[in-house]
Amino acid sequence: MPINALNLPNISLKKIGAGFAVLVVLLYLGMAYSFSGYIPNNTKVSGVDVSGLTQEQAREALASELEPLLAQSRPVQLAQTEAEPVTFDPAGVELAIDYDATLERYTGFSLNPIRLWRDIFGGENGSAVVTANQENLTNSLTAIAEQTVLEPVNAEISLEQGQATVTESHDGIILDIDSAIDTVTQEWFSGSEVLTLPATVHKPEITTEAAQDFVDAMIEPLISQPLSLELKEELIELSGGQVAQILVIGHDAATFSVGVDNDKLMGLVDAAKPGLLLPAKDATISIENSAVHIVDSQDGEGINIEEFTTRLVNVVNTSNRTITVPIDVVKPELSTADAQGLGVTEVVSEITTPLTSDPVRTTNLIVGSKYVTNTLVRPGETFDLQTALGPLEESRGFVSSGVLVDGFPSTALGGGLSQLATNIFNVGYRAGLEDVAHTPHSVYYDRYPRGLESTIWYDQIFVKWKNTTPYGVVVESFVHGSNVTTRLWSTKYFDVQVHQGQPYGIVKAQTEINPAADCEPSTYSKDGFSVDVGRTVTLNGEVVEDSQHTVHYDALPQVRCQ
């Protein structure tokens, strides 16, 4: 049958034959080039020209040019951030070139027409195949992720000078470790100065838009106009700026809320109407005329802050700018019953030490005793003499008197308070309370119990003990005649036996020269020595402490001035 009878396109057999011939020639040439083992012309691998080389020659060329780069640190940066790059050190990652996988695509046999065309005419830029120790690479990238992470930043609302301000939110960015593994192995030889690693964006819980919406819908209506408070038939006017002062803006996840600062609200109420709300008063325990005296507690008045907040928020939805302030009964922290239950009924320890002939020094002991007397120490609390005394200031009655500085006599504000420190330490120690801090004098003074005494130096040397009984403890101290007496009032709890040894290791006093400008010469001297002291504390016949320690006293030299 003639060909045209099949209704086929009129194709010239000569053209078909010529095209087929060209294809055969190309196929032959491509196969010949593939079997030759040479890399096609115009071929580069990661920037290295390997045209016309055998696989072995290409391996050597790549090794010479690329392998040094595998050991070099390079800067890396997270995508989607302008943060400064950090250094990625490939040490231990075991980066290596897989030469077989890299070069087989150029010299291996293939009937793919595209491959054949490339083998004949060349012109391809490829990348070296890089391998790594996956575990070590993951660990290195994890470290970089921790170093470069940018946490999402929530929008914030601040109220200053009666104005609401929104601080913008920011997305968080963290390294995508799985994708970064591919980036490192595929783009190590990319030629870029900084290797950009893929990152994941984390949105903040509170966006700028959400914060601004809350300001527009809630905050601005509250602070844009004055507010009236009706309290116990009195009217208190608050400006918009004052309303802003009492607001507390909180949020739970992406939801904002408005609260009220009770202390600031009470401050504004008291400033406008002093004494309108009666404060609660704690019961007090005091020692008067050698007896325990309890003053009853009193209930006070306060604002029901939760209900007030609800009423404040409702103002936004109404035209009424007056709030009736709800009042609650405020109970004292220490009720009369609580005070009575503390069991302060009797003297549980006491010490008396003699005064010196210095009336100025005695003034400090009188003033100091006044400040510490009637200090209540509840169960579990720690008494700190420095806190009880308060600041050492002339305006509070303290005066300058003799002290020992660096082993030489001098003067300082509050001089002589070490005698009160000694008494305070002793009443706590002899009552069996926990000795938290005390420091004996560097030189012994005869008016104190040997080894059982303490000095005090503000912010450096402290006297503290902890009330480890189930009862309250009240401190009493007073100057009478030529003595200072300090007592602890409570309920007897521990039985205490104090141990005090005899001096030993005597060190004879010498004469020393004091170079200080305020030097005061002295012929008075004291020998140094050591003494062992301690105590045994029992509770219901069971020993709870049996301690002993050694106290060393320096010799006090006679002083000559330079």
C-alpha positions as CSV (number, residue, x, y, z in Angstrom):
1,M,0.0,0.0,0.0
2,P,1.3,3.4,-0.8
3,I,2.3,5.5,2.2
4,N,0.0,8.3,1.4
5,A,-2.9,5.9,1.5
6,L,-2.4,5.8,5.3
7,N,-3.2,9.6,5.5
8,L,0.1,10.3,7.4
9,P,1.6,13.7,7.3
10,N,3.6,14.4,4.2
11,I,7.1,14.0,5.7
12,S,10.1,13.9,3.6
13,L,11.9,10.6,3.9
14,K,15.1,12.4,3.2
15,K,14.5,14.7,6.2
16,I,13.7,11.7,8.5
17,G,16.8,10.0,7.3
18,A,19.0,13.1,7.9
19,G,17.6,13.6,11.4
20,F,18.1,10.0,12.3
21,A,21.6,10.1,11.0
22,V,22.4,13.2,13.2
23,L,20.9,11.5,16.2
24,V,22.9,8.4,15.6
25,V,26.1,10.5,15.2
26,L,25.3,12.4,18.5
27,L,24.6,9.1,20.3
28,Y,27.8,7.7,19.0
29,L,29.8,10.8,20.0
30,G,28.2,11.0,23.4
31,M,28.8,7.3,24.1
32,A,32.3,7.6,22.9
33,Y,33.0,10.6,25.2
34,S,31.3,8.8,28.1
35,F,33.5,5.7,27.6
36,S,36.5,7.9,27.2
37,G,36.5,8.7,31.0
38,Y,37.3,12.4,30.5
39,I,35.2,15.2,32.0
40,P,33.5,17.3,29.4
41,N,34.8,20.8,28.4
42,N,33.7,23.9,30.3
43,T,32.9,22.0,33.5
44,K,33.4,23.4,37.0
45,V,32.8,21.7,40.3
46,S,32.3,24.2,43.2
47,G,34.2,26.8,41.2
48,V,37.1,24.4,40.3
49,D,37.7,23.9,36.6
50,V,38.0,20.2,35.8
51,S,37.4,20.3,32.1
52,G,39.0,17.5,30.1
53,L,40.4,15.8,33.2
54,T,40.2,12.2,34.1
55,Q,38.3,11.2,37.3
56,E,41.6,10.8,39.1
57,Q,43.0,14.1,37.9
58,A,39.7,15.8,38.9
59,R,39.9,14.3,42.3
60,E,43.4,15.7,42.8
61,A,42.3,19.1,41.6
62,L,39.3,19.2,43.9
63,A,41.3,18.0,46.9
64,S,43.9,20.6,46.3
65,E,41.4,23.5,46.0
66,L,38.5,22.5,48.3
67,E,39.8,20.3,51.1
68,P,41.5,23.2,52.9
69,L,38.2,25.0,53.0
70,L,36.6,22.1,54.9
71,A,38.6,22.9,58.0
72,Q,38.1,26.6,58.0
73,S,35.7,28.3,60.3
74,R,33.2,30.5,58.6
75,P,30.6,33.1,59.7
76,V,26.9,31.9,59.6
77,Q,23.8,34.0,60.0
78,L,20.2,33.1,60.5
79,A,17.8,33.9,57.6
80,Q,15.2,36.6,58.3
81,T,17.4,38.4,60.8
82,E,19.9,41.3,60.8
83,A,21.8,40.0,63.8
84,E,25.6,39.8,63.6
85,P,26.9,36.5,62.2
86,V,28.4,34.0,64.5
87,T,31.3,31.6,63.9
88,F,30.7,28.0,62.9
89,D,33.8,25.9,63.6
90,P,33.7,22.6,61.6
91,A,36.2,20.9,63.9
92,G,34.7,17.5,64.9
93,V,32.0,17.7,62.3
94,E,34.1,15.6,59.9
95,L,33.2,17.5,56.7
96,A,34.5,15.5,53.7
97,I,34.1,15.4,49.9
98,D,32.4,12.3,48.4
99,Y,34.5,12.2,45.2
100,D,32.8,9.2,43.7
101,A,29.3,10.8,44.0
102,T,30.7,14.1,42.9
103,L,32.5,12.9,39.7
104,E,30.4,10.0,38.5
105,R,27.9,12.2,36.9
106,Y,30.5,13.6,34.6
107,T,32.3,10.3,33.5
108,G,29.8,7.5,34.0
109,F,27.8,6.0,31.0
110,S,24.3,7.4,30.3
111,L,21.8,7.4,27.4
112,N,20.1,10.5,28.7
113,P,20.0,12.9,25.7
114,I,20.6,15.9,28.0
115,R,23.6,14.1,29.4
116,L,24.8,13.2,25.9
117,W,24.5,16.8,24.8
118,R,26.5,18.0,27.8
119,D,29.2,15.4,27.3
120,I,29.7,16.6,23.7
121,F,29.4,20.3,24.2
122,G,30.2,20.7,27.9
123,G,29.2,23.8,29.9
124,E,28.1,22.7,33.4
125,N,28.8,24.2,36.9
126,G,28.2,21.6,39.6
127,S,28.7,21.3,43.4
128,A,30.9,18.9,45.3
129,V,29.0,16.4,47.3
130,V,29.9,17.0,51.0
131,T,29.3,14.5,53.8
132,A,29.5,15.0,57.6
133,N,29.2,13.2,60.9
134,Q,25.4,13.7,61.4
135,E,25.4,13.6,65.2
136,N,28.3,16.0,65.6
137,L,26.9,18.3,63.0
138,T,23.6,18.3,64.8
139,N,25.3,19.1,68.1
140,S,27.2,22.0,66.6
141,L,24.1,23.5,65.0
142,T,22.2,23.0,68.3
143,A,24.9,25.1,70.0
144,I,24.5,27.8,67.3
145,A,20.7,27.7,67.7
146,E,21.1,28.4,71.4
147,Q,23.6,31.2,70.7
148,T,21.5,32.9,68.0
149,V,17.9,32.4,69.1
150,L,15.8,35.5,69.2
151,E,12.9,35.0,71.5
152,P,9.6,36.5,70.5
153,V,8.8,39.8,72.2
154,N,5.3,40.5,73.3
155,A,3.9,44.0,72.9
156,E,3.6,45.8,76.2
157,I,1.4,48.6,77.4
158,S,2.8,51.2,79.8
159,L,1.1,54.0,81.6
160,E,3.4,57.0,82.3
161,Q,2.4,60.6,83.0
162,G,-1.2,59.7,82.3
163,Q,-0.6,58.4,78.8
164,A,-0.9,54.8,77.5
165,T,2.0,53.7,75.3
166,V,2.3,50.5,73.3
167,T,5.8,48.9,72.9
168,E,5.8,47.0,69.7
169,S,6.0,43.2,69.5
170,H,8.7,41.3,67.6
171,D,8.8,37.9,66.0
172,G,11.1,35.3,67.4
173,I,13.6,33.5,65.2
174,I,15.3,30.1,65.8
175,L,17.6,28.0,63.7
176,D,15.8,25.2,61.7
177,I,18.4,22.5,62.6
178,D,17.1,19.8,60.2
179,S,17.2,22.2,57.2
180,A,20.4,23.7,58.3
181,I,22.1,20.3,58.1
182,D,21.3,20.2,54.4
183,T,22.5,23.8,53.9
184,V,25.9,23.1,55.5
185,T,26.5,20.0,53.3
186,Q,25.1,21.5,50.1
187,E,26.4,25.1,50.3
188,W,29.7,24.9,52.1
189,F,31.5,25.7,48.9
190,S,28.9,28.2,47.8
191,G,31.5,31.0,47.7
192,S,29.4,33.4,49.8
193,E,31.2,35.1,52.6
194,V,28.5,34.4,55.1
195,L,26.6,31.1,55.1
196,T,22.9,31.8,55.6
197,L,21.1,29.1,57.6
198,P,17.3,28.5,57.4
199,A,15.3,29.7,60.4
200,T,11.8,29.3,61.8
201,V,9.7,32.3,62.8
202,H,7.9,32.2,66.1
203,K,5.0,34.7,66.5
204,P,4.6,36.5,69.9
205,E,1.5,35.8,72.0
206,I,0.7,39.5,72.2
207,T,0.9,41.4,68.9
208,T,1.2,45.2,68.6
209,E,-2.2,45.2,67.0
210,A,-3.8,43.4,70.0
211,A,-2.2,45.7,72.5
212,Q,-3.3,48.8,70.6
213,D,-6.9,47.4,70.3
214,F,-7.0,47.0,74.1
215,V,-5.7,50.5,74.7
216,D,-8.3,51.9,72.3
217,A,-11.2,49.9,73.7
218,M,-10.4,49.9,77.5
219,I,-7.5,52.0,78.7
220,E,-8.2,55.3,76.8
221,P,-11.8,55.4,77.9
222,L,-10.7,55.0,81.5
223,I,-8.0,57.6,81.6
224,S,-9.3,60.2,79.2
225,Q,-11.8,61.7,81.7
226,P,-12.0,62.4,85.5
227,L,-13.5,59.8,87.8
228,S,-15.5,60.3,91.0
229,L,-15.3,58.0,94.0
230,E,-18.2,57.9,96.5
231,L,-16.7,56.7,99.8
232,K,-18.5,56.9,103.1
233,E,-20.7,59.7,101.9
234,E,-17.6,61.6,100.8
235,L,-16.8,62.4,97.1
236,I,-13.3,62.1,95.9
237,E,-12.4,63.3,92.4
238,L,-9.6,61.6,90.5
239,S,-8.1,63.1,87.3
240,G,-7.5,60.9,84.3
241,G,-3.8,60.9,85.2
242,Q,-4.6,59.7,88.7
243,V,-6.7,56.9,87.3
244,A,-3.8,55.9,85.1
245,Q,-1.6,55.7,88.3
246,I,-3.8,53.1,89.9
247,L,-4.2,50.8,86.9
248,V,-2.3,47.5,86.6
249,I,-2.4,45.9,83.1
250,G,-2.0,42.2,83.0
251,H,-2.4,39.5,80.4
252,D,-3.0,35.8,80.2
253,A,-1.7,34.4,76.9
254,A,-3.0,36.9,74.4
255,T,-5.8,38.3,76.6
256,F,-5.4,41.6,78.4
257,S,-6.9,42.5,81.7
258,V,-7.2,45.6,84.0
259,G,-6.3,45.5,87.7
260,V,-6.0,48.1,90.4
261,D,-3.0,48.7,92.6
262,N,-4.6,48.8,96.1
263,D,-1.7,50.6,97.8
264,K,-1.8,53.4,95.2
265,L,-5.5,53.7,95.4
266,M,-5.4,53.9,99.2
267,G,-2.7,56.5,98.9
268,L,-4.9,58.7,96.7
269,V,-7.9,58.3,99.0
270,D,-5.8,59.1,102.1
271,A,-4.2,62.1,100.4
272,A,-7.7,63.5,99.5
273,K,-9.4,62.6,102.7
274,P,-6.9,61.8,105.5
275,G,-8.2,59.3,108.0
276,L,-11.4,58.5,106.1
277,L,-10.6,54.8,106.2
278,L,-9.4,53.5,109.6
279,P,-6.3,51.4,109.4
280,A,-6.2,48.0,111.2
281,K,-4.0,48.0,114.4
282,D,-2.1,45.0,115.5
283,A,-2.1,43.9,119.1
284,T,1.1,45.0,120.9
285,I,3.0,43.2,123.6
286,S,5.1,45.4,125.8
287,I,7.0,45.1,129.1
288,E,6.0,47.8,131.6
289,N,7.1,47.9,135.2
290,S,8.5,44.4,135.0
291,A,5.2,43.0,133.7
292,V,3.7,41.9,130.4
293,H,1.1,44.3,129.0
294,I,-1.0,43.5,125.9
295,V,-2.9,46.2,124.0
296,D,-5.9,44.9,122.1
297,S,-5.9,44.9,118.3
298,Q,-8.4,46.8,116.2
299,D,-10.1,46.0,112.9
300,G,-9.7,48.4,110.1
301,E,-11.3,49.5,106.9
302,G,-10.1,48.8,103.4
303,I,-11.3,48.8,99.8
304,N,-12.6,45.6,98.3
305,I,-10.2,45.8,95.4
306,E,-11.8,43.0,93.3
307,E,-15.3,44.6,93.4
308,F,-13.8,48.0,92.8
309,T,-12.0,46.8,89.7
310,T,-15.2,45.3,88.3
311,R,-17.0,48.6,88.8
312,L,-14.1,50.5,87.3
313,V,-14.1,48.3,84.1
314,N,-17.9,48.8,83.8
315,V,-17.4,52.6,83.6
316,V,-16.2,52.0,80.0
317,N,-19.7,50.9,78.9
318,T,-21.6,53.7,80.6
319,S,-21.8,57.4,80.7
320,N,-21.7,57.4,84.6
321,R,-18.2,58.3,85.8
322,T,-19.0,57.8,89.5
323,I,-18.1,54.7,91.4
324,T,-19.4,53.7,94.9
325,V,-16.3,52.3,96.6
326,P,-17.0,49.0,98.3
327,I,-15.5,48.7,101.8
328,D,-14.2,45.6,103.5
329,V,-13.2,44.9,107.1
330,V,-9.5,44.6,107.4
331,K,-8.2,42.3,110.1
332,P,-4.9,43.1,111.8
333,E,-1.9,40.8,111.2
334,L,-1.6,40.2,115.0
335,S,-5.0,39.9,116.8
336,T,-5.4,40.1,120.5
337,A,-6.0,36.4,120.6
338,D,-2.8,35.8,118.6
339,A,-0.8,38.0,121.0
340,Q,-2.1,36.1,124.0
341,G,-1.4,32.8,122.3
342,L,2.3,33.7,121.8
343,G,2.9,32.9,125.5
344,V,5.0,35.9,126.5
345,T,4.5,35.5,130.3
346,E,7.9,35.3,132.1
347,V,11.6,36.1,132.0
348,V,13.4,33.2,130.4
349,S,17.0,34.6,130.4
350,E,18.7,37.7,131.8
351,I,22.1,39.3,132.1
352,T,23.5,42.3,133.8
353,T,26.8,43.9,132.9
354,P,28.5,46.9,134.6
355,L,28.9,50.3,133.0
356,T,32.1,52.2,132.6
357,S,32.7,55.6,134.0
358,D,32.2,57.3,130.6
359,P,28.8,59.1,130.6
360,V,28.9,59.6,126.9
361,R,29.2,55.9,126.3
362,T,26.3,55.3,128.7
363,T,24.2,57.7,126.6
364,N,24.5,55.3,123.7
365,L,23.5,52.4,125.9
366,I,20.4,54.2,127.2
367,V,19.4,55.2,123.6
368,G,20.1,51.8,122.2
369,S,18.2,50.0,125.0
370,K,15.2,52.2,124.2
371,Y,15.1,51.2,120.6
372,V,15.4,47.4,121.2
373,T,13.0,47.2,124.1
374,N,9.6,45.6,123.3
375,T,10.9,44.1,120.0
376,L,8.7,41.1,119.4
377,V,10.3,38.1,117.8
378,R,7.7,35.5,116.7
379,P,8.4,31.8,116.3
380,G,10.8,31.1,113.4
381,E,11.8,34.8,113.1
382,T,15.4,36.1,113.5
383,F,16.3,39.0,115.7
384,D,18.9,41.3,114.2
385,L,20.4,43.9,116.6
386,Q,21.3,46.3,113.8
387,T,17.8,46.3,112.5
388,A,16.3,46.8,115.9
389,L,18.6,49.7,116.7
390,G,18.0,51.4,113.3
391,P,20.3,53.9,111.7
392,L,23.1,55.3,113.8
393,E,22.3,59.0,113.6
394,E,22.8,61.9,115.9
395,S,19.2,63.0,115.2
396,R,18.1,59.7,116.8
397,G,20.1,60.4,120.0
398,F,23.4,58.5,119.3
399,V,26.7,60.2,120.2
400,S,30.4,59.5,119.5
401,S,32.4,57.5,122.1
402,G,35.4,55.2,122.4
403,V,35.9,52.2,120.1
404,L,38.8,50.0,119.1
405,V,39.9,50.3,115.5
406,D,42.6,48.1,114.1
407,G,43.8,47.4,117.6
408,F,44.0,51.0,118.7
409,P,41.6,53.2,120.7
410,S,39.5,55.7,118.7
411,T,36.1,57.2,118.6
412,A,33.0,56.6,116.5
413,L,29.2,57.3,116.6
414,G,27.5,54.7,118.8
415,G,30.6,53.8,120.7
416,G,29.8,51.5,123.6
417,L,26.9,49.7,121.8
418,S,29.1,46.5,121.9
419,Q,28.0,46.2,125.6
420,L,24.4,46.0,124.4
421,A,25.5,43.6,121.7
422,T,27.1,41.4,124.4
423,N,23.9,41.4,126.5
424,I,21.7,40.7,123.5
425,F,23.9,37.8,122.4
426,N,23.8,36.4,125.9
427,V,20.1,36.4,126.5
428,G,19.5,34.6,123.2
429,Y,22.3,32.1,123.9
430,R,21.3,31.4,127.5
431,A,17.6,30.9,126.4
432,G,18.8,28.2,124.0
433,L,17.8,30.1,120.8
434,E,19.8,29.5,117.6
435,D,23.0,31.5,117.5
436,V,23.0,32.9,114.0
437,A,25.8,35.5,114.2
438,H,28.0,37.0,116.9
439,T,31.7,38.0,117.0
440,P,33.7,38.3,120.3
441,H,35.8,41.4,120.8
442,S,39.4,41.1,119.6
443,V,40.5,42.2,123.1
444,Y,38.9,41.0,126.4
445,Y,37.1,43.5,128.7
446,D,36.6,42.4,132.3
447,R,33.0,43.6,132.4
448,Y,31.9,40.9,130.0
449,P,31.7,37.1,130.5
450,R,35.0,35.5,129.1
451,G,34.3,34.1,125.6
452,L,30.6,34.7,125.9
453,E,30.4,38.3,124.5
454,S,30.1,40.1,121.2
455,T,30.8,43.3,119.5
456,I,28.9,45.0,116.7
457,W,30.0,47.1,113.7
458,Y,27.3,48.3,111.3
459,D,27.0,46.3,108.0
460,Q,30.1,44.2,108.9
461,I,29.7,42.6,112.3
462,F,26.2,41.4,113.4
463,V,24.4,40.0,116.4
464,K,21.6,37.7,115.4
465,W,19.7,34.8,116.9
466,K,16.6,32.9,115.7
467,N,13.6,32.1,117.8
468,T,13.4,28.3,117.6
469,T,10.7,28.0,120.2
470,P,6.9,27.8,119.7
471,Y,6.5,31.0,121.7
472,G,6.9,34.6,121.1
473,V,10.0,36.4,122.5
474,V,10.0,40.0,123.7
475,V,13.3,41.9,124.3
476,E,13.7,44.2,127.3
477,S,16.8,46.3,128.0
478,F,17.5,49.2,130.4
479,V,20.2,51.1,132.2
480,H,19.9,51.3,136.0
481,G,22.4,52.6,138.4
482,S,25.8,51.4,137.2
483,N,24.6,48.5,135.1
484,V,22.9,47.5,131.9
485,T,20.3,44.7,132.2
486,T,18.8,42.8,129.3
487,R,16.0,40.2,129.5
488,L,14.0,37.9,127.3
489,W,10.4,37.4,128.1
490,S,8.6,34.3,126.8
491,T,7.7,30.9,128.1
492,K,10.5,28.7,129.3
493,Y,11.1,26.0,126.6
494,F,14.8,24.9,126.6
495,D,17.0,23.9,129.5
496,V,20.4,25.4,129.0
497,Q,23.7,24.8,130.7
498,V,26.5,27.2,129.7
499,H,30.2,26.0,129.8
500,Q,33.0,28.5,130.4
501,G,36.6,27.4,130.9
502,Q,39.6,29.1,132.3
503,P,42.1,31.3,130.3
504,Y,45.1,29.6,128.8
505,G,47.9,30.4,126.3
506,I,48.6,33.8,127.9
507,V,50.2,36.4,125.6
508,K,51.9,39.3,127.4
509,A,51.0,42.8,126.3
510,Q,53.7,45.0,124.6
511,T,54.0,48.6,123.7
512,E,53.2,49.7,120.1
513,I,53.3,52.9,118.0
514,N,50.1,54.2,116.5
515,P,50.8,56.2,113.3
516,A,47.2,57.4,113.0
517,A,46.6,61.2,112.9
518,D,44.0,60.9,115.7
519,C,46.3,58.7,117.9
520,E,45.5,58.7,121.6
521,P,48.4,57.5,123.8
522,S,47.5,55.0,126.5
523,T,49.3,53.2,129.3
524,Y,46.4,50.8,129.7
525,S,47.2,47.2,128.5
526,K,45.7,43.7,128.6
527,D,47.3,40.3,128.2
528,G,45.9,38.1,125.5
529,F,44.6,34.5,126.0
530,S,42.3,31.7,124.8
531,V,39.2,30.3,126.5
532,D,36.9,27.4,125.7
533,V,33.1,28.1,125.9
534,G,30.0,26.3,124.9
535,R,26.5,25.1,125.9
536,T,24.3,22.1,126.3
537,V,20.7,22.6,125.3
538,T,18.0,20.1,126.2
539,L,14.3,19.8,125.5
540,N,12.3,17.5,127.7
541,G,15.4,15.8,128.8
542,E,16.7,15.2,125.2
543,V,19.9,16.9,124.1
544,V,19.3,19.1,121.1
545,E,22.7,20.9,121.1
546,D,26.0,20.2,122.8
547,S,28.6,22.6,121.4
548,Q,32.0,24.0,122.3
549,H,34.3,26.5,120.6
550,T,37.5,28.4,121.4
551,V,37.7,32.2,121.6
552,H,41.1,33.9,121.2
553,Y,41.8,37.3,122.6
554,D,44.7,39.5,121.4
555,A,46.9,41.4,123.8
556,L,46.1,45.1,124.1
557,P,49.3,47.0,124.0
558,Q,50.3,50.3,125.6
559,V,50.1,53.0,122.9
560,R,52.6,55.6,121.9
561,C,51.9,58.1,119.2
562,Q,54.3,58.6,116.3
